[in-house]
């Protein structure tokens, strides 16, 4: 038969096991949380680095574009040169629209 002393010992052992399981669960949860925070931090660093690279590349591309536009505008005689230098986006838009119109006219003429 089981005496009172054995029942007390079983009860104490059960409480100890329960406490150990609770501590194990807390520790596992903390480790998982730490892992998730590390992954989130790494992802944020990666996105930040990529954004900086894209911004740098776009800036370099715009600088090259503006240099080319300035070079083309410098070759234009007369007062148009000064106006185009002040408004390079307008000048390029006019050139692009003109090219589009010429392309449509040439395309229509070659299909006849």
Secondary structure, 3 states (H helix, E strand, C coil): CCCHHHHHHHHHHHHHHHHHHHHHHHHHHHHHHHHHHHHHHHHHHHHHHHHHHHHHHHHHHHHHHHHHHHHHHHCCCCCHHHHHHHCHHHHHHHHHHHHHHHHHHHHHHHCC
